[in-house]
Amino acid sequence: MTTPDPSPIRVRMAPSPTGPLHIGTARTSLYNYLFARHVGGAFVLRVEDTDAARGTSEWEQDIIDNLHWLGLSWDEGPQVAGGEDIGPHAPYHQSQRMDRYGAEADRLLASGRAYHCFCTPLELDAVRREQERTHQPPRYNGRCLALTDADRAAFAAEGRRPALRFAVPPEKIRFDDLIRGEVEFDNALLGDFVIVRGDGMPLYHFVVVVDDEAMGITHVVRGEDHLSNTPKHIALIRALGYREPIFGHIPLILNPDRTKMSKRKSQTAMTAYREQGYLPEAMVNFLAFLGWSPGTEEEIFTLAELAARFEITDVHKAGAVFDKDRLDYLNGVYIRTLTDADLAARLRPFLPNALGDELLLRLVPLLKERLVRLADATELAAFLTETDAQVAALYESDLLLAKGRSGPETEAALTAAQAAFRAAPAWEAEALEAVARAAAEAHGWKAGDFFRPIRVAVTGRMVSPPLFGSMELLGREQSRARLEAALERLRA
Ligand code: GLU
């Protein structure tokens, strides 16, 4: 008989629903997921929605939907936005856990580890300015720590509602970060910080610590932007008599210029990538490599393969540059591994209903080799559902002209092409290409020059799927009508 592991690993993702799912949050979620799956631990989703002013249920929906879209799943927490919180530690929404925060705050107050602070914003501001003037680090000056009961009663009588401030022990905090190794901070430099606002709202540093304990979190894996918060959390954990989890801070995601990835310089919302037609498989692969690598040259992994290989301690310390070209490259690679039927299904949302399923399935092989993103198909396939008049309206006659060729020269070439197509043994790509090549040669033009007016006439564009396959799909009648319309344009 085997004894069950007394302390299975439990990790959590704790997004604040104050915006759409951010690339960085997605990567942190993925690393937590992979870590949990790799070691057979539990992955918890907790919604940090205490910031009622900024958080919305739409953002929560966006976050949860996009995590699902990536293929991530979790063992505890809301499984769908607005749905039930599932798991032994429910509720998993912080807004529904106020009683527990209140009780823990009372405990800190009773033990003297926290105290009421009656300072007004104006008073705190004056302290800050004075510290600036005398070149001291900005921190709370401890005024309310020394209040007598009479002082407190007097402030209360003025109508002041006290905040609760944590009395930070002035000691060095050292911890072994899973990724960064030993880290040390001096909490003597911190100053006492507010854990519950005057209006009763408990704040992030406090609630995160209370919940991680309550939910039995053994490993806190989060972005490096939280590294400087950790000594505050450890101080609170000790004051509350909790077990200290192991911390791991994963590197920041950087813009190509090595500045911190920001909305201003890069697209950070996952939804935007999804809407452009990045495949979740490619996105997962890309995110996994933002700060981790398997130590080999292999680059294509499924989520399950990643989970088998991923070691949290192998995550890099250095910032990870967001390389959009690599994402594009990976997306193309994944697109080309899809079956035609699968690719057709994934392209469906990017194409009009007028493009029927049968035609779509025939179009897929033409697109597969050249798609970077699924959304590219919208423009590439448009000529199939546009009317002849719409296509003709897309180009000026100049666009028909091959390089260095005049209108009459191009007209003659296109007339020769029209005749060749009329004589084609069948209206299918190979036959059309053969007769067009022969006609180009007979005409003394390079194939590329000869094909250009044909492409523009048939699709209205300089860029299209392979030309003769496109003509096959469009059909004999419509292709010939479009060529005729182009000829008329040239004659005019
Ligand atoms: N709600 C915090 C955030 O979104 C969670 C930080 C943490 O993981 O402790 O950044």
Residues whose N, C-alpha, C, O or C-beta is under 5 A from the ligand:
A	BS01	LIG	A14 P15 S16 E48 V208 R222
